[in-house]
Amino acid sequence: MATVAKRRFHLFSSNIDKSLLLSMLVLYIFGSFMIISAEMGNNAGSTAIIISTAIKQILFFILGLIGFVFTSRLNLLSIRRELYEIVYWIMLVLLLIPRLFFRASNGAYGWIYIFGFSFQPSELAKVFIILYGARLLGRDMGKKNYENLVTFAKKAFYYFLIILFIQHDLGSAAVLFLIAYCIALIPPYPQLSKIQGIMRKLVIFAIPLILLVLSPIGTSFLKKLSGDYRIARFLSSANPFEYIYDDGYHLVMSLISIATGGWFGLGYGNSIHKYMNFPNPSNDFILPVIIEEMGIVFGLLPVVILYIIMLVTLFRYGLKVKYASHKMVLLGSFMYLVVHFILNVGGVSGLIPLTGVPLLLVSSGGTSAIATFLAIGLSEYVISSYKKETDI
């Protein structure tokens, strides 16, 4: 009598990239421990707050893992475009709600507060724009390729404008802009080659312009325009000690904390500066706390290595896959991670102006953590599909 083999459900597909998954999980777990330590500074070691923080991190992990499993197993790129348009407009409304009904945090109106939890729609918008671009530009549609690119650019620009001018969140606006810009460069269609060529030239032009703005010549010019808090951030990053009692205070505290940690750190939980009016030690400035407590060897280096593993994996498969939509998912996720990393690490080390961008998977923030799990899940679906096609 023939027997029917029972199919077992596995939480993770056998074809996903294990190094990408493990790097994500280890970063989140390590970050959770550091967030708990940093919260001691925010709340003077309150046991109730520390327990609450740990519970939140576990909850975000569960929600993120559910999202990861969902996006890594389902082909979301096959969903009808009409549904994408509906989700697009829902997301746009969510981006407007914080300014209309909720208070600002550090000058930005980016959060919706519900029952003690905060929800940041812009983080999900960054991941959605990756998926939206891949769905809209992922197939060669001949003469409609240019039309679809213009549509995508307009839709992404609406998000950018809301986040920058209505939410007043420069960091998130910059991340979303760079992700959308990268995605627009990927489709290999003849109808788009001319405009993509212009976009590449703009990138080449922008790099020296940014370096000029950050140079002494640029900062001396910006001093004449001082008054706006965003310009103040440029000035304080160039010479934070000149503005130590004003906009440079946060950066000075960050640099002192990093210097205090040195190579091996003071030990877990032993940061001194997180108790000294340190700004956002569990979020924007989590890295200085990590270095002060764990040092460069046991703190910074592991974070950098795990990030490199994720970025190299995404970029490597992004070059290998043959479908344009798959390339956009992988390289869009790559940009999502790398831009956050550069803006956060560069900001807290004084290399570039502070933008308030979190270090994904390490900084506190449930929405950013869940969004990262979703982005990695989307990438794992693409990688899994590639492996099945090539029988790796």
Disulfide bonds with the S-S distance in Angstrom:
none
